[in-house]
């Protein structure tokens, strides 16, 4: 002021700064809690209506040694009542060896067709030429109006860095429909138990009942047990669905408090079991930062085991789009945790 006095002294100024700091921290915390509550109150997942099922399974065939596995899995997953065929795709590079790869692809798809036809299932096939394999697969998927894709797991160097291989990451980030990645080390008809690890809030995903229906069909067709590991609210919905739609399936339900407990499940996965992981794309409701460590955990604890990884259907929602539950993929680093960490650092100083 003109006489040299200040309108606000240091105490008021410091108090204002502290008020702003506390307000920013707790508003972030409350917004996170509110977004979760809104997502819970507006559950998007509803049971599939068979009359409107858009099922059209595409298998991406690359190697002869996995072709029959992919066909067999697709037939176990398909809805026999709809009596729809499937799509078999082989994509080859548009380079100097194109003609050779095309011929190999035709022979491979002819074998796939014979295997499927022997079981009374029709198959549409295509050997597609592309300068970019990922784009070739995505374009074919859309042209055939497929509902989901089954693809073999990368069989190269057994390391976490190369777990997904060259093409798979581009598919699950570029396609919003269900993608099933499989590695089965024994014939499917010898599988005795399916063990399924389900992340929290998976029931809020649009494709929740699609993958659940597919797994229930596999268990029913193989006449094997299926065991779900998840939180109680998820297990309750899974149990309700299985009892209503597949009462003959021998299902078991095991409480799993935290996703970090997935490593503890490895000891219970035998050679005649298949371990199924329901994962999530970044930005979706059930995504959590712990899923980024999935390649390392599967490589370390489930090496030599039969595996299936499912990216749930998002019904065309753009990958990475902002959602009300966006903060949940940092759930292990909430505003409260950050505040506690900040205070601890200050105290140590």
C-alpha positions as CSV (number, residue, x, y, z in Angstrom):
1,X,0.0,0.0,0.0
2,X,1.0,3.7,-0.2
3,X,2.2,3.8,3.4
4,X,4.4,0.7,3.0
5,X,1.9,-1.7,4.7
6,X,0.9,-4.9,3.0
7,X,-2.7,-5.9,2.5
8,X,-1.8,-9.6,3.2
9,X,0.9,-10.6,5.6
10,X,3.2,-13.7,5.3
11,X,0.9,-15.9,7.4
12,X,-2.1,-15.2,5.1
13,X,-0.1,-15.7,2.0
14,X,1.4,-19.0,3.2
15,X,-2.0,-20.2,4.3
16,X,-3.4,-19.5,0.9
17,X,-0.6,-21.4,-0.8
18,X,-1.2,-24.4,1.5
19,X,-4.9,-24.2,0.9
20,X,-4.3,-24.3,-2.9
21,X,-1.9,-27.2,-2.6
22,X,-4.3,-29.3,-0.4
23,X,-7.3,-28.5,-2.7
24,X,-5.4,-29.6,-5.8
25,X,-4.3,-32.9,-4.2
26,X,-7.6,-33.8,-2.7
27,X,-9.6,-32.7,-5.7
28,X,-7.6,-35.1,-7.8
29,X,-8.2,-37.9,-5.3
30,X,-12.0,-37.2,-5.2
31,X,-12.2,-37.0,-9.0
32,X,-10.5,-40.4,-9.2
33,X,-13.0,-41.9,-6.7
34,X,-16.0,-40.3,-8.5
35,X,-14.9,-41.5,-11.9
36,X,-14.7,-45.1,-10.5
37,X,-18.1,-44.7,-9.0
38,X,-19.7,-43.4,-12.2
39,X,-18.1,-46.3,-14.1
40,X,-19.6,-48.8,-11.6
41,X,-23.0,-47.2,-11.8
42,X,-23.0,-47.3,-15.6
43,X,-21.8,-50.8,-16.3
44,X,-21.6,-51.3,-20.1
45,X,-21.3,-55.1,-20.0
46,X,-24.5,-56.9,-20.8
47,X,-25.0,-60.6,-21.6
48,X,-24.7,-61.5,-25.3
49,X,-28.0,-62.0,-27.1
50,X,-27.5,-65.0,-29.4
51,X,-30.1,-63.7,-31.8
52,X,-28.0,-60.6,-32.4
53,X,-24.6,-62.2,-32.1
54,X,-22.2,-60.9,-34.8
55,X,-19.9,-63.9,-34.4
56,X,-17.5,-64.3,-37.3
57,X,-14.1,-65.7,-36.1
58,X,-11.0,-65.0,-38.1
59,X,-7.8,-67.1,-37.6
60,X,-4.5,-65.7,-38.7
61,X,-2.5,-68.7,-40.0
62,X,1.2,-68.4,-40.6
63,X,2.9,-71.7,-39.6
64,X,1.8,-75.2,-40.6
65,X,2.6,-76.5,-37.1
66,X,0.0,-74.3,-35.4
67,X,-2.7,-74.3,-38.1
68,X,-4.7,-77.2,-36.7
69,X,-4.5,-75.8,-33.2
70,X,-6.0,-72.5,-34.3
71,X,-8.7,-74.2,-36.3
72,X,-9.5,-76.5,-33.4
73,X,-9.7,-73.6,-31.0
74,X,-12.0,-71.6,-33.3
75,X,-14.4,-74.6,-33.6
76,X,-14.5,-75.0,-29.8
77,X,-15.3,-71.3,-29.4
78,X,-17.9,-71.0,-32.2
79,X,-21.7,-71.0,-31.6
80,X,-22.9,-74.2,-33.2
81,X,-26.5,-73.0,-33.1
82,X,-25.6,-70.1,-35.5
83,X,-23.8,-72.6,-37.8
84,X,-21.6,-69.9,-39.2
85,X,-18.2,-70.5,-40.9
86,X,-14.9,-68.9,-40.1
87,X,-12.3,-66.9,-41.9
88,X,-8.7,-68.2,-42.4
89,X,-6.1,-65.6,-43.4
90,X,-2.5,-65.8,-44.6
91,X,-0.7,-62.5,-45.2
92,X,2.6,-62.4,-47.2
93,X,5.1,-59.7,-48.0
94,X,5.0,-58.0,-51.3
95,X,8.6,-58.6,-52.2
96,X,10.7,-60.7,-54.6
97,X,9.6,-63.9,-53.0
98,X,5.9,-63.1,-53.2
99,X,4.9,-65.9,-55.6
100,X,6.7,-68.5,-53.5
101,X,5.0,-67.3,-50.3
102,X,1.6,-67.1,-52.0
103,X,1.8,-70.7,-53.1
104,X,2.9,-71.8,-49.6
105,X,0.0,-69.8,-48.2
106,X,-2.5,-71.4,-50.6
107,X,-1.4,-74.9,-49.6
108,X,-1.6,-74.0,-45.9
109,X,-5.1,-72.6,-46.2
110,X,-6.2,-75.7,-48.3
111,X,-5.1,-77.8,-45.4
112,X,-7.0,-75.6,-42.9
113,X,-10.1,-75.9,-45.1
114,X,-9.9,-79.7,-45.1
115,X,-9.6,-79.9,-41.4
116,X,-12.6,-77.6,-40.8
117,X,-14.7,-79.2,-43.5
118,X,-14.1,-82.6,-41.9
119,X,-15.9,-81.2,-38.9
120,X,-18.6,-79.7,-41.0
121,X,-17.5,-76.1,-40.7
122,X,-17.2,-73.9,-43.7
123,X,-14.2,-71.6,-44.2
124,X,-13.5,-68.5,-46.2
125,X,-9.9,-68.2,-47.1
126,X,-7.6,-65.5,-48.4
127,X,-3.9,-65.2,-49.1
128,X,-3.3,-61.5,-48.9
129,X,-0.4,-59.6,-50.3
130,X,0.8,-56.6,-48.3
131,X,3.8,-54.3,-47.9
132,X,2.9,-54.1,-44.2
133,X,1.8,-57.3,-42.5
134,X,-0.1,-55.6,-39.6
135,X,-2.1,-53.4,-42.0
136,X,-2.8,-56.4,-44.2
137,X,-4.3,-58.3,-41.3
138,X,-6.3,-55.3,-40.0
139,X,-7.7,-54.5,-43.5
140,X,-8.7,-58.1,-44.1
141,X,-10.3,-58.2,-40.6
142,X,-12.5,-55.2,-41.5
143,X,-13.3,-56.4,-45.0
144,X,-14.6,-59.8,-43.7
145,X,-16.4,-57.9,-40.9
146,X,-14.9,-60.3,-38.4
147,X,-16.0,-60.2,-34.8
148,X,-12.8,-61.5,-33.2
149,X,-9.4,-63.0,-34.1
150,X,-7.4,-66.0,-33.0
151,X,-3.6,-65.9,-33.5
152,X,-0.7,-68.1,-32.5
153,X,1.8,-66.9,-29.9
154,X,5.2,-65.8,-31.0
155,X,7.6,-68.8,-30.9
156,X,10.9,-67.0,-31.3
157,X,13.4,-66.1,-28.6
158,X,12.0,-67.0,-25.2
159,X,12.5,-63.6,-23.6
160,X,10.2,-61.0,-22.2
161,X,11.5,-58.3,-24.6
162,X,10.4,-60.5,-27.6
163,X,7.4,-62.0,-25.9
164,X,4.8,-60.5,-28.3
165,X,6.9,-60.8,-31.4
166,X,6.9,-58.4,-34.3
167,X,3.2,-58.2,-35.3
168,X,1.0,-58.8,-32.3
169,X,1.4,-55.4,-30.5
170,X,0.3,-53.7,-33.7
171,X,-2.8,-55.8,-33.8
172,X,-4.1,-55.3,-30.2
173,X,-3.4,-51.6,-30.4
174,X,-4.8,-51.2,-33.9
175,X,-8.0,-53.4,-33.5
176,X,-10.6,-52.8,-30.9
177,X,-12.3,-56.3,-31.2
178,X,-11.4,-59.4,-29.2
179,X,-8.0,-60.9,-29.9
180,X,-7.1,-64.3,-28.6
181,X,-3.4,-65.3,-28.6
182,X,-2.7,-68.9,-27.9
183,X,0.2,-71.3,-27.2
184,X,-0.9,-74.9,-26.5
185,X,1.8,-77.4,-26.0
186,X,-0.4,-80.5,-26.2
187,X,-3.6,-81.5,-28.1
188,X,-6.6,-79.5,-27.1
189,X,-8.7,-82.6,-26.4
190,X,-6.2,-83.6,-23.7
191,X,-6.7,-80.4,-21.7
192,X,-8.0,-81.3,-18.2
193,X,-8.5,-77.8,-16.7
194,X,-8.7,-74.2,-17.8
195,X,-7.4,-71.7,-15.3
196,X,-8.4,-68.1,-15.9
197,X,-6.9,-65.0,-14.3
198,X,-9.3,-62.0,-14.4
199,X,-8.3,-58.4,-13.5
200,X,-10.4,-56.3,-11.3
201,X,-13.2,-54.4,-13.1
202,X,-13.1,-56.7,-16.1
203,X,-16.8,-57.0,-15.7
204,X,-17.1,-53.4,-16.7
205,X,-15.6,-53.9,-20.1
206,X,-18.0,-54.0,-23.1
207,X,-16.5,-57.4,-24.2
208,X,-16.8,-59.1,-20.8
209,X,-19.5,-61.6,-21.7
210,X,-18.0,-62.4,-25.1
211,X,-14.7,-63.8,-23.8
212,X,-16.6,-65.5,-20.9
213,X,-19.0,-67.1,-23.4
214,X,-16.0,-68.4,-25.5
215,X,-14.2,-69.9,-22.5
216,X,-17.4,-71.5,-21.3
217,X,-17.9,-73.1,-24.7
218,X,-14.4,-74.5,-24.7
219,X,-14.9,-76.0,-21.2
220,X,-18.2,-77.5,-22.2
221,X,-16.9,-78.9,-25.5
222,X,-13.8,-80.4,-23.9
223,X,-15.8,-81.5,-20.8
224,X,-13.0,-80.1,-18.6
225,X,-13.0,-78.0,-15.5
226,X,-12.6,-74.3,-15.6
227,X,-11.4,-72.3,-12.6
228,X,-11.7,-68.5,-12.4
229,X,-9.3,-66.4,-10.2
230,X,-10.6,-62.9,-9.6
231,X,-12.1,-60.5,-7.0
232,X,-15.5,-61.4,-5.5
233,X,-17.6,-58.9,-7.4
234,X,-16.2,-60.3,-10.7
235,X,-16.6,-63.9,-9.6
236,X,-20.2,-63.3,-8.7
237,X,-21.1,-62.1,-12.2
238,X,-19.1,-65.0,-13.8
239,X,-20.9,-67.5,-11.6
240,X,-24.3,-66.1,-12.4
241,X,-23.6,-66.1,-16.2
242,X,-22.2,-69.7,-16.2
243,X,-25.0,-71.0,-14.1
244,X,-27.6,-69.4,-16.4
245,X,-26.0,-70.1,-19.8
246,X,-23.9,-73.2,-19.3
247,X,-25.2,-75.1,-16.2
248,X,-23.3,-78.2,-17.3
249,X,-19.9,-76.6,-17.1
250,X,-17.9,-77.6,-14.0
251,X,-16.7,-74.2,-12.9
252,X,-14.7,-73.3,-9.8
253,X,-14.2,-69.8,-8.3
254,X,-11.1,-68.7,-6.4
255,X,-10.7,-65.3,-4.8
256,X,-7.6,-63.4,-5.9
257,X,-7.1,-60.2,-3.9
258,X,-4.5,-58.5,-6.1
259,X,-3.3,-58.9,-9.7
260,X,0.3,-59.2,-8.3
261,X,-0.8,-62.6,-7.0
262,X,-0.8,-64.0,-10.5
263,X,2.7,-65.4,-10.1
264,X,1.4,-67.5,-7.2
265,X,-0.9,-69.3,-9.6
266,X,1.9,-70.8,-11.6
267,X,2.4,-73.7,-9.1
268,X,-1.1,-74.9,-9.6
269,X,-0.9,-75.0,-13.4
270,X,-0.1,-78.5,-14.5
271,X,1.1,-79.8,-17.9
272,X,-2.5,-80.7,-18.9
273,X,-3.9,-77.3,-17.9
274,X,-4.1,-74.2,-20.0
275,X,-3.6,-70.8,-18.3
276,X,-5.8,-68.0,-19.6
277,X,-5.0,-64.4,-18.9
278,X,-7.7,-61.7,-19.5
279,X,-5.7,-58.5,-20.1
280,X,-6.7,-55.0,-21.2
281,X,-5.6,-52.3,-23.6
282,X,-4.3,-49.0,-22.2
283,X,-7.0,-46.5,-21.5
284,X,-9.7,-49.1,-20.8
285,X,-11.6,-49.5,-17.6
286,X,-9.8,-52.6,-16.3
287,X,-6.3,-51.6,-17.4
288,X,-3.7,-51.3,-14.7
289,X,0.0,-50.5,-14.8
290,X,0.7,-54.0,-13.5
291,X,-0.4,-55.4,-16.9
292,X,2.7,-53.9,-18.5
293,X,4.7,-56.5,-16.6
294,X,2.7,-59.4,-18.1
295,X,5.4,-60.5,-20.6
296,X,8.0,-60.7,-17.8
297,X,5.7,-62.6,-15.5
298,X,4.5,-65.1,-18.0
299,X,8.1,-65.6,-19.3
300,X,9.4,-66.1,-15.8
301,X,6.7,-68.1,-14.1
302,X,4.8,-69.8,-16.9
303,X,7.5,-70.9,-19.2
304,X,6.7,-74.3,-20.7
305,X,3.0,-73.9,-19.9
306,X,0.1,-73.8,-22.3
307,X,-1.1,-70.2,-22.4
308,X,-4.0,-68.1,-23.8
309,X,-4.1,-64.3,-23.6
310,X,-7.3,-62.5,-24.4
311,X,-7.7,-58.8,-25.2
312,X,-11.4,-58.1,-24.7
313,X,-13.7,-56.6,-27.2
314,X,-14.1,-52.8,-27.0
315,X,-16.9,-52.5,-29.6
316,X,-15.1,-50.0,-31.8
317,X,-14.0,-47.7,-29.0
318,X,-10.7,-46.0,-30.1
319,X,-7.7,-47.3,-28.3
320,X,-6.1,-44.8,-25.9
321,X,-9.2,-42.6,-25.8
322,X,-10.0,-40.7,-22.7
323,X,-12.5,-42.4,-20.4
324,X,-14.1,-41.6,-17.1
325,X,-12.0,-44.4,-15.7
326,X,-8.7,-43.2,-17.3
327,X,-7.0,-42.7,-13.9
328,X,-7.6,-46.3,-13.0
329,X,-4.6,-47.5,-15.0
330,X,-2.5,-45.7,-12.4
331,X,-4.5,-47.3,-9.5
332,X,-1.3,-48.4,-7.8
333,X,-0.2,-44.8,-7.8
334,X,-3.2,-42.8,-6.5
335,X,-3.2,-39.2,-5.4
336,X,-3.1,-40.4,-1.8
337,X,0.0,-42.5,-2.4
338,X,1.7,-39.6,-4.1
339,X,0.9,-37.3,-1.1
340,X,2.3,-39.8,1.4
341,X,5.4,-40.3,-0.7
342,X,5.9,-36.5,-1.0
343,X,5.5,-36.0,2.8
344,X,8.0,-38.9,3.5
345,X,10.6,-37.3,1.3
346,X,10.2,-33.9,3.0
347,X,10.5,-35.6,6.4
348,X,13.7,-37.4,5.4
349,X,15.2,-34.1,4.3
